[in-house]
Amino acid sequence: MLFEKVIQLAKKHGWKEQVYGVTGICGSLGTNFYKDGKVLTVSIVEEGHMTYPDEDEIREVFGEK
């Protein structure tokens, strides 16, 4: 699943996951990471199948697909 891949990529690139990990609310999953004063939010919403960041953002942030 893309959501889990993004989580692993973030960790691989030195992002630290929020203390409470992945949260689920009303059919969505999400987590936050922090690094060098920046925050990266990753979420997936069941309805509409929207995933953030998308593949273009993954390439921009991590340099890979």
Rosetta blueprint (number, residue, H / E / L):
1 M L
2 L H
3 F H
4 E H
5 K H
6 V H
7 I H
8 Q H
9 L H
10 A H
11 K H
12 K H
13 H L
14 G L
15 W L
16 K E
17 E E
18 Q L
19 V L
20 Y L
21 G L
22 V L
23 T E
24 G E
25 I E
26 C L
27 G L
28 S E
29 L E
30 G E
31 T E
32 N E
33 F E
34 Y E
35 K E
36 D L
37 G L
38 K E
39 V E
40 L E
41 T E
42 V E
43 S E
44 I E
45 V E
46 E L
47 E L
48 G L
49 H L
50 M E
51 T E
52 Y E
53 P L
54 D L
55 E H
56 D H
57 E H
58 I H
59 R H
60 E H
61 V H
62 F H
63 G L
64 E L
65 K L
